[in-house]
Amino acid sequence: MHVTFSDKELAFRDEVRAFFRDEMPEGIAKKQRQGVPLDRDDYIRFQKALYEKGWFGYNWPVEYGGTGWSVVQKFIFLTEMAQADAPVIIPFGLGMVGPVIYTFGTEEQKQRFLPDILASNVWWCQGYSEPGSGSDLASLKTRADRAGDYYIVNGTKTWTTLGQHADWIFCLVRTSTEVARRQEGISFLLIDMKTPGISVTPIITIEGDHEINEIHFEDVKVPVENLVGEEGKGWTYGKVLLEHERTGTAGVARTKYRLQKLREQAGRAIRGATPLSNDRNFMRKLAATEVELKALEFTELRTLAAVASGKAPGPESSILKFKGTELQQATDELYVEAAGYYALPYVPDQYVLDFPDADRVGEGAETKSSLRYFNFRKASIYGGSNEIQKNIVAKHVLGL
C-alpha cells in the first residue's frame, strides 16, 4: 500500500500538528504529560475546541456536520492527535450512537440529537452488557414493554463506561420474546438519564478508578419516538455500532506513539542507570511489537478506505479489535518491564512524582505503568471478546 503524502496532505498534517501544539485548552496538555487523570470538563473542553475548529466530526458525512475528509486526512488527524498525546475522544456519542442515528434514525431524531453530539453538549453512554449477558449479548434480559406512547423499561446494564457522567444512554432492550431467534426480539432505545427510575451504582476497577458502573432501570418511561429504526431490529443496528466501536478500539496511533516514546526512553541513561537499549532481550521484544503494529496499521488503512467508499467496517473490524488490543496489552507489559521495581508501589494517588519529565521511566509516574497494566486487561474483552472476534474472522474472512 502506497502511503506517501502529497504536498496538500503534508500541509494538512502541518496544520493539524500546529493545532495540537498551540491550541490545546489550557492545563490539559500538562495533565496529559504528567499522567494526571482528566475529569469530565477536561474532555468536554478538548472536544469543544475540536468542534470550534470544525474537526470534531472527522468520521461523519458532510450532510450531518462532518468534515468530508479523505481517508488519508483521517489517518493523519488521528496520528497527529496521538503523537501530541492529546486526550482520546469519548467515543459513545461521536463514534457509536451518532452513526446509528444518522444511518437508521428518523429525520426528527437526526435534528434532535446529532447537533448536540457534534457540539459535545450531551454526554452519551452505552447500555449493552448485562449481568450474565456480556459476550452472549443476545441473551440480554432488560425489557421494554409497550404501554401506549411509552416503553416501560426494567432491567440492569453493567460495565457502563463513564455512565456517571452521562446525560443519555443508548440501550439494546428486549421488546419481544415470541421470536424464532433471540436476536429478533431486541430493539434500540435512546433514554434520558434524568428519567425517574434510573439509578447508577459505581464499580471500582482493580486499579482503584471509578470508570464503570451498573445502571438500573425500574419502570422507566421512554417515549416511543426514542426508538431508533424498527422495533425488533435493534440487533442489526447494534452490530453496525459494534463494528465502528471495534475499529476505534484498535488504537493503532496511540500504541504507535507509546512505543516510540518507550524506544526514546530506552536510549537514555536514566538516573545513572545503564540504558535499557543495552538489554538485547528487551529491545527484541520492543522491535517485534513494532513490526506487528506496522502490519496492523496497513489493515486499518484498508478498513478506512472501505468505510470511505460507503461500506460498513465489516469483519476486518474484528481483526483490528483483537490484534489492536493484544498489542496494547503487549505495550503495557513492556512499560512495566521498563519501569522495573519502580512500578511496584500500588498507590493510585501517586500519579506525579518529583522527577523531571526526561527522567520518567513509565507513563507519567512509574506507578501509572502498573495501574494501566491492571486496567487494560479488560481491553481483550470489551467491544466483544477477542475469542469471539477470532470466530468472526474464521467464519467471514477465512470461510471456515
C-alpha positions in Angstrom: 0.0 0.0 0.0 1.4 3.4 -1.0 1.2 5.9 1.9 3.4 8.7 0.6 1.7 12.0 1.3 1.0 14.7 -1.3 2.0 18.3 -0.8 -1.6 19.1 0.1 -1.7 16.3 2.6 1.6 17.4 4.1 0.2 20.9 4.5 -2.8 19.5 6.3 -0.6 17.4 8.5 1.3 20.6 9.5 -2.0 22.4 10.2 -3.2 19.6 12.5 0.2 19.4 14.2 0.2 23.1 14.9 -3.3 23.0 16.3 -2.4 20.3 18.9 0.8 22.0 19.7 -0.5 25.6 20.1 -4.3 25.4 20.7 -4.9 22.6 23.2 -7.1 24.0 26.0 -5.0 25.3 28.9 -4.0 22.8 31.5 -4.9 19.7 29.5 -1.6 19.2 27.8 0.2 19.4 31.2 -2.2 16.9 32.8 -1.5 14.5 29.9 2.2 14.9 30.1 2.2 14.3 33.9 -0.2 11.4 33.7 -2.9 13.1 35.8 -6.4 11.8 35.0 -8.7 14.1 33.1 -12.1 15.0 34.5 -15.4 15.4 32.6 -14.9 19.1 32.0 -11.4 18.5 30.5 -12.8 16.1 27.9 -15.6 18.4 27.1 -13.3 21.4 26.7 -11.0 19.5 24.4 -13.8 18.2 22.3 -15.4 21.6 22.0 -12.1 23.0 20.8 -12.1 20.5 18.0 -15.7 21.3 17.3 -15.0 25.1 17.1 -12.1 24.2 14.7 -14.6 22.3 12.6 -12.8 19.0 13.1 -14.8 17.1 15.6 -17.0 15.3 13.1 -14.0 13.8 11.4 -15.7 10.4 10.8 -19.2 11.8 9.9 -20.7 12.5 6.5 -20.7 16.2 5.4 -24.5 16.4 5.4 -24.6 15.7 9.1 -21.8 18.2 10.0 -18.8 16.0 9.2 -15.5 17.2 7.8 -15.7 15.4 4.5 -12.0 14.4 4.9 -10.4 11.8 2.8 -9.1 8.5 4.3 -5.6 9.9 4.3 -6.7 13.1 6.2 -8.5 11.0 8.8 -5.4 8.9 9.2 -3.2 12.0 9.5 -5.6 13.6 12.0 -5.7 10.5 14.3 -1.9 10.0 14.0 -1.1 13.6 14.9 -3.6 13.6 17.8 -1.9 10.6 19.3 1.6 12.0 18.6 0.6 15.1 20.5 -0.6 12.9 23.4 -3.9 14.7 23.1 -6.9 13.2 25.1 -8.9 10.5 23.5 -12.2 11.5 22.0 -15.0 9.9 24.1 -16.5 7.5 21.6 -20.0 6.9 22.7 -21.7 9.9 21.0 -19.4 10.6 18.1 -18.2 7.1 17.2 -21.1 4.9 18.3 -24.7 6.2 18.6 -24.2 9.1 16.2 -23.6 6.9 13.2 -26.5 4.7 14.2 -28.8 7.7 14.4 -27.7 9.2 11.0 -27.9 5.8 9.3 -31.2 4.4 10.8 -32.9 7.2 12.7 -35.8 9.4 11.6 -35.3 13.0 10.4 -36.7 14.2 13.7 -34.1 12.1 15.7 -31.3 13.4 13.5 -32.2 17.0 14.0 -32.8 16.5 17.8 -29.6 14.5 18.6 -26.9 15.0 16.1 -26.1 18.7 16.6 -25.7 18.2 20.4 -23.4 15.2 19.8 -21.2 17.2 17.5 -21.0 20.2 19.9 -20.3 17.9 22.9 -23.4 19.4 24.6 -24.6 15.9 25.6 -22.6 13.0 27.1 -23.7 9.6 26.0 -23.0 6.1 27.5 -23.6 2.6 26.2 -26.1 0.1 27.6 -25.3 -3.2 26.1 -23.8 -5.7 28.6 -25.8 -7.0 31.5 -25.0 -9.3 34.5 -24.9 -12.7 32.8 -25.1 -11.2 29.2 -21.8 -9.9 28.0 -20.2 -11.9 25.2 -23.5 -13.6 24.7 -25.3 -10.3 24.2 -28.4 -11.9 22.6 -29.3 -13.3 26.0 -29.9 -9.8 27.4 -33.0 -9.6 29.7 -33.6 -5.8 30.1 -37.3 -5.5 28.9 -39.1 -2.6 27.2 -42.8 -3.2 27.3 -45.1 -1.1 25.1 -47.7 1.0 27.0 -49.4 3.4 24.7 -46.9 6.1 23.7 -44.2 4.8 26.0 -42.0 1.8 26.6 -41.7 0.8 30.3 -38.1 -0.3 30.8 -36.9 -2.7 33.6 -33.5 -4.3 34.0 -29.8 -3.7 34.6 -26.9 -2.8 32.4 -23.3 -3.3 33.6 -19.7 -2.3 32.7 -21.2 1.1 31.7 -18.1 3.2 31.0 -18.3 6.7 32.3 -22.0 6.3 32.9 -21.7 8.5 36.0 -21.2 11.5 33.6 -23.8 10.6 31.1 -26.8 12.7 30.1 -28.3 10.0 27.8 -27.8 6.3 27.3 -28.4 4.1 24.2 -29.6 0.7 25.0 -30.4 -2.7 23.5 -33.6 -3.9 25.1 -35.9 -6.9 24.7 -39.2 -5.9 23.2 -40.4 -9.4 22.4 -39.8 -13.0 23.5 -42.1 -14.6 20.9 -39.5 -14.9 18.2 -37.7 -17.7 16.5 -34.2 -16.3 17.2 -33.4 -14.3 20.3 -31.8 -11.5 18.2 -35.1 -10.8 16.5 -36.8 -9.5 19.7 -34.2 -6.8 20.5 -34.7 -3.1 19.9 -32.5 0.0 20.1 -33.7 2.8 22.5 -32.4 6.2 23.4 -33.0 7.0 27.1 -32.6 10.3 29.0 -30.6 9.5 32.1 -32.7 12.0 34.1 -35.8 9.9 33.7 -37.3 8.8 37.1 -36.4 5.1 37.9 -32.8 5.2 36.7 -30.0 4.7 39.3 -26.3 4.4 38.8 -24.1 2.2 41.0 -20.3 2.7 40.8 -18.0 -0.3 40.1 -14.4 0.4 41.3 -11.9 -1.2 39.0 -8.8 -3.2 40.1 -6.5 -0.2 39.9 -8.9 1.9 42.1 -10.7 4.1 39.5 -14.4 4.8 39.2 -14.6 4.3 35.4 -17.5 1.8 35.1 -21.0 1.4 36.6 -24.1 -0.6 36.8 -27.2 1.2 35.7 -30.6 0.0 36.9 -34.0 0.7 35.3 -37.1 0.4 37.3 -40.4 1.2 35.5 -38.6 3.8 33.4 -40.9 5.5 30.9 -39.3 6.1 27.5 -41.2 7.8 24.7 -41.9 5.6 21.7 -40.3 8.3 19.4 -36.9 7.4 21.1 -37.0 4.0 19.3 -34.3 4.0 16.6 -35.4 2.3 13.4 -37.9 -0.6 13.6 -38.9 -2.5 16.7 -37.1 -5.8 16.8 -34.3 -4.7 14.5 -32.0 -3.5 17.3 -29.6 -6.4 16.9 -28.9 -5.2 13.3 -28.2 -1.7 14.4 -26.2 -2.8 17.4 -23.9 -4.9 15.2 -23.2 -1.8 13.0 -22.4 0.2 16.1 -20.1 -2.6 17.4 -18.2 -2.7 14.0 -17.5 1.1 14.4 -16.5 0.5 18.1 -14.2 -2.3 17.2 -12.5 -0.3 14.6 -11.8 2.5 17.1 -10.8 0.1 19.8 -7.7 -0.9 17.8 -5.9 2.3 19.0 -3.1 1.9 16.4 -2.0 5.6 16.5 -1.9 5.6 20.3 0.1 2.4 20.6 2.5 3.7 17.9 3.1 6.8 20.0 3.6 4.8 23.2 6.1 2.5 21.5 8.0 5.5 20.1 8.1 7.1 23.5 9.4 3.9 25.1 12.1 3.5 22.5 13.3 7.0 23.2 13.3 6.4 26.9 15.2 3.1 26.5 18.1 5.0 24.9 18.6 7.3 27.9 20.7 6.6 30.9 18.0 7.5 33.5 19.2 8.3 37.0 22.6 7.0 36.2 21.5 3.5 35.2 22.6 1.6 32.1 20.3 2.5 29.2 17.6 -0.1 28.7 18.6 -0.2 25.0 21.6 -2.3 26.1 19.2 -5.1 27.1 19.0 -7.0 23.8 16.1 -9.2 25.0 14.0 -6.2 25.9 14.8 -4.4 22.6 14.0 -7.6 20.7 10.5 -7.7 22.2 10.1 -4.0 21.6 11.0 -4.4 17.9 8.7 -7.4 17.5 5.8 -5.4 18.8 6.6 -2.5 16.5 6.6 -4.8 13.5 3.2 -6.3 14.3 1.8 -2.8 14.8 3.0 -1.7 11.4 1.2 -4.7 9.8 -2.0 -3.7 11.7 -1.6 -0.1 10.6 -2.0 -1.2 7.0 -5.1 -3.2 7.9 -6.5 -0.1 9.5 -5.8 1.9 6.3 -7.7 -0.7 4.2 -10.6 -0.6 6.6 -10.7 3.3 6.5 -10.7 3.0 2.7 -13.7 0.7 2.8 -15.6 3.0 5.1 -14.8 6.0 2.9 -16.4 4.2 -0.1 -19.7 3.9 1.9 -19.2 0.4 3.3 -19.6 -0.7 6.9 -16.2 -1.7 8.5 -17.1 -5.4 8.2 -15.3 -8.4 9.6 -12.0 -6.5 9.2 -13.0 -4.6 12.3 -12.7 -7.8 14.3 -9.1 -8.2 13.1 -8.4 -4.6 14.2 -10.1 -5.2 17.6 -8.4 -8.4 18.7 -4.9 -7.6 17.3 -5.0 -4.0 18.4 -5.9 -4.8 22.0 -3.3 -7.6 22.1 -0.7 -5.0 21.0 -2.0 -2.5 23.6 -1.5 -5.1 26.3 1.9 -6.1 25.0 2.9 -2.5 25.2 1.6 -2.2 28.7 3.8 -5.2 29.6 6.9 -3.5 28.0 6.2 -0.4 30.1 6.0 -2.3 33.3 9.2 -4.2 32.4 11.0 -0.9 31.6 9.9 0.7 34.9 11.1 -2.4 36.9 10.6 -2.2 40.6 9.6 1.5 40.3 6.2 0.2 39.0 5.6 -1.9 42.2 4.0 0.6 44.6 0.3 0.4 44.3 -0.6 4.0 45.1 -3.4 5.3 42.9 -2.8 8.9 44.1 0.9 8.8 43.2 0.4 10.0 39.6 3.0 12.7 39.7 6.5 12.0 41.1 9.1 14.7 41.7 11.1 13.7 38.7 11.8 15.8 35.6 9.9 14.7 32.5 13.2 13.4 31.0 13.8 11.1 34.0 10.4 9.4 33.9 10.6 5.7 33.0 6.9 4.9 32.8 3.9 6.9 31.6 3.6 9.9 34.0 4.8 8.2 37.1 6.1 4.7 37.3 3.2 3.6 39.3 0.9 4.7 36.5 2.5 2.0 34.3 1.3 -0.8 36.6 -2.1 0.8 37.1 -2.6 1.0 33.3 -1.5 -2.7 33.1 -4.1 -3.7 35.6 -6.9 -1.6 33.9 -6.3 -2.7 30.4 -6.5 -6.4 31.0 -10.1 -5.6 30.0 -9.2 -4.5 26.5 -9.4 -8.0 25.2 -13.0 -8.3 26.5 -14.8 -5.0 25.8 -16.3 -4.4 22.4 -16.8 -8.2 22.0 -14.2 -10.6 23.5 -11.2 -11.4 21.4 -12.1 -15.1 21.3 -15.4 -14.2 19.6 -13.7 -11.8 17.2 -11.4 -14.7 16.1 -14.5 -16.8 15.5 -16.0 -14.0 13.3 -12.7 -13.8 11.3 -12.7 -17.6 10.9 -16.2 -17.6 9.6 -16.5 -14.4 7.5 -12.9 -13.9 6.3 -11.4 -17.4 6.2 -14.7 -19.2 5.4 -14.2 -21.9 8.0 
